[in-house]
Amino acid sequence: MLLIFLVLLTLITTTTLFIVNSTTYQHSTGQLKNLAQTAASVVQDKVQNRARVLHEGLVTASNNFNLRSLIYDAENDPESLASAMKNFQTRNNADIFWITDNQGQPLENSLSQVNLPTSPNQVIGGEINWVKHNEAFYLIQAAPIKKTASSRNIDYWLLMGIAANKLINEDLVNLTAMEVSLVRQDDEHWVIASTFDSENIEDLKKADLITNASLQEIALGDSTFVYAAYPMGVWQQAQVFKVLAINKNSAYISYTSLLSQLAGILGLAALLSLAGAMLLSNGITKPIAKLSNSALKISGGDYQVELPSQSIQEVNVLSAAFKQMISGLKEREQKIHYLAYYDELTGLPNRLQFNDAIRQKINQPSSTEITILMLDIDHFKDINDTVGHDTGDTLLNLIAQRMMIYAGENTLYARIGGDEFGIILDESHGQTPEAFAQSIADLFERPFVIDGLTLDVNVSIGVAVYPHSAKTAEDLIQCADIALYSGKGQHSPFTLYKTELNKYSVQRLNLMSELKESLSQGQLELYYQPKLSIDENQIQTVECLIRWNHPEHGFIPPDEFIPLAEQTGSIRHVTHWALRAALKQQNLWHRQGYDIGMAVNISAVDLVDMKLPTYVSELLSEFHVEAQMLTLEVTESAIMGNPDNAMKALNTLRRMGITLSIDDFGTGYSSMAQLKKMPVDELKIDKAFVLDLAKSQEDQVMVKTVISLAQNLGLKTVAEGVEDAQSLEYLAAIGCTKAQGFYLSRPLPANKFEDWYTQFLEQQQTQTV
């Protein structure tokens, strides 16, 4: 019986160990596949994101007016071009750059007089492309340089590259727990970048890799590695693969030592009596069987297993090994899950979890109304450029913490990327979408304080509601984005998606390409609104306002197409057209006996265009108009956007004898010290303070204060938005210079203004008599 018991014991133990070892090996293989896939996604996201950011930086650089000017003038001023390119290279964390002509040949007078290792046409669009230059490899992107944004001809190419070894580094090893390499295998084997040591890299160059996602083994140096390969961009139109590898001994659990220990237990058991063997069997067989069952559960992903604890040391050693394995698997899965579903900076869910959460809520049988908010920080790039990325990151964390005030079971907050956040709210929350959006907007009424620096942050919020706005998660997010960008610049706390907004977005895209053509096709027209000189009771100046009568869409308000013109770079053409039309009309009225000055608005883009004074001077000469008959109105915010260059332009125009006016005064951020330095002649009080002037004591105090300030600085004042006689009388009483508004006249086309002006002069004559 003892012999039979020992035989059975040996058979059971051997079988159990085989099952444990086989099951654990299969589970470890499955976990390793998941690890490789996740690591591949992490590497792909990192490199793809750097390619996208580099491409966006190149697009920004290619649209930079100063840089384009330096490129076109490279032959005369190569040093300034080199300095500017070094600045953009540093800003984009790039390691190399090229400037080429449209044939891909480097500029003769640039600092990039090296042969370009690829065609620019092959590396545009933000995709992953690699090049080899001076025995080093780079992630490269390109952007075209055109004379104007709407031009179809490419004159130059701007390219930048990031060293592959900066992207494939030890940080990726720490992040993915795997060695990362970039290889290309065709007639010749290449290792573009790798985290392996030099010895292993040489072996990797000689190896014939199986380039697919299945797990394979490869001998490198004295070790055996398990690897999987995935596509990652191209080099010379050939596929590049990322190879994720891990030491085989680290990837699989070995039970050799444990088998030896259990063999010793069996030998000892053979020397014991039958009674001892039977007692021992109860202490070994049952725990081992329990471990076997636990291993099966672990292979299914169930880590909540109870492991046996016995007085026999070997069983305890095996149990301890299992516990350590379970702990390591849990920690690794948690880390992978966090990387996949959470934002590292703020700790909030990321875009992937945000999208999944919307799908889950929509797919619930009981799902009714689901609201999502997309929130974007206005001018966040300006904050980063001004106070630094560290402060920008701190601000993002503070915003996340402040929004979490409203966190609960019915809401999910996520950082979608960059300066954009997303919020999901279901119907059980108890608030209407509008009320909840308003509560989020109210959070930004208080400024943020970082290291003693006070930052006023404005946000744009787009709101979309399932199922009214859209039926799928992707369409719902798109609707919220459309609402967000439609609301930018509208000074509204949030924008609720409506179907017409989508049509409006499509229309905006069409208008962006049609605006320049409208100038030559006669679709634009100037309307004139008189400014009354209050003391003299005379019309000495009119403001010239642009109207666009589109052949398909009809009248398009300036608030819609002027921002488009500024975004596309067409604003200079629009301003030039307006100046020419205004001075041509002034010349015509002068010959008719009307000495009326023209006031034309210019934008921030026009203000830093040093060619504008020359163009204005040529127009004054062409139409025989005195400089003092022209007033240029520029907003307070346009001056403060680039005060140094703005001051230079204003001084040049002032020396020409042109009258300068600050438009919408009171809505910007200029200080008394800055206002004293501005070479301007008048302040134009924003209509927000004038519309209710007759009824609002607060507005009266504000307007009186501004007029007093202007008088102390020797400046004239214009009140815009005069709607009634009481307001005009109040303005006259406090010493305002000019008045403008619907009480006097709406903006009128030239022929109707002439009729109005004739009636005005007749009324004056009647009153005089």
Sequence and secondary structure as in RCSB ss.txt:
>XXXX:A:sequence
MLLIFLVLLTLITTTTLFIVNSTTYQHSTGQLKNLAQTAASVVQDKVQNRARVLHEGLVTASNNFNLRSLIYDAE
NDPESLASAMKNFQTRNNADIFWITDNQGQPLENSLSQVNLPTSPNQVIGGEINWVKHNEAFYLIQAAPIKKTAS
SRNIDYWLLMGIAANKLINEDLVNLTAMEVSLVRQDDEHWVIASTFDSENIEDLKKADLITNASLQEIALGDSTF
VYAAYPMGVWQQAQVFKVLAINKNSAYISYTSLLSQLAGILGLAALLSLAGAMLLSNGITKPIAKLSNSALKISG
GDYQVELPSQSIQEVNVLSAAFKQMISGLKEREQKIHYLAYYDELTGLPNRLQFNDAIRQKINQPSSTEITILML
DIDHFKDINDTVGHDTGDTLLNLIAQRMMIYAGENTLYARIGGDEFGIILDESHGQTPEAFAQSIADLFERPFVI
DGLTLDVNVSIGVAVYPHSAKTAEDLIQCADIALYSGKGQHSPFTLYKTELNKYSVQRLNLMSELKESLSQGQLE
LYYQPKLSIDENQIQTVECLIRWNHPEHGFIPPDEFIPLAEQTGSIRHVTHWALRAALKQQNLWHRQGYDIGMAV
NISAVDLVDMKLPTYVSELLSEFHVEAQMLTLEVTESAIMGNPDNAMKALNTLRRMGITLSIDDFGTGYSSMAQL
KKMPVDELKIDKAFVLDLAKSQEDQVMVKTVISLAQNLGLKTVAEGVEDAQSLEYLAAIGCTKAQGFYLSRPLPA
NKFEDWYTQFLEQQQTQTV
>XXXX:A:secstr
 HHHHHHHHHHHHHHHHHHHHHHHHHHHHHHHHHHHHHHHHHHHHHHHHHHHHHHHHHHHHHT HHHHHHHHTTT
T HHHHHHHHHHHHHHTT SEEEEEETTS B TTSS  S  SS GGGG SS  EEEEETTEEEEEEEEEE SSTT
 S   EEEEEEEEHHHHSSHHHHHHHSSEEEEEEESSSEEEEEESS HHHHHHHHH     SSS EEEEETTEEE
EEEEEEEEEETTEEEEEEEEEEHHHHS   HHHHHHHHHHHHHHHHS HHHHHHHHHHHHHHHHHHHHHHHHHHT
T         SSHHHHHHHHHHHHHHHHHHHHHHHHHHHHHB TTT SB HHHHHHHHHHHHHSTT   EEEEEE
EETTHHHHHHHH HHHHHHHHHHHHHHHGGG  TTEEEEEEETTEEEEEEEGGG S HHHHHHHHHHTTSS EEE
TTEEE   EEEEEEEETTT SSHHHHHHHHHHHHHHHTTTT S EE  HHHHHHHHHHHHHHHHHHHHHHTT EE
EEEEEEEETTTTEEEEEEEEEEEEETTTEEE HHHHHHHHHHHTTHHHHHHHHHHHHHHHHHHHHHTT   EEEE
EE HHHHT TTHHHHHHHHHHHTT  GGGEEEEEEHHHHHHSHHHHHHHHHHHHHTT EEEEEEETSS   HHHH
HHS  SEEEE GGGTTTTTT HHHHHHHHHHHHHHHHTT EEEEE   SHHHHHHHHHTT  EEESTTT   B H
HHHHHHHHHHHHHHHHHH 
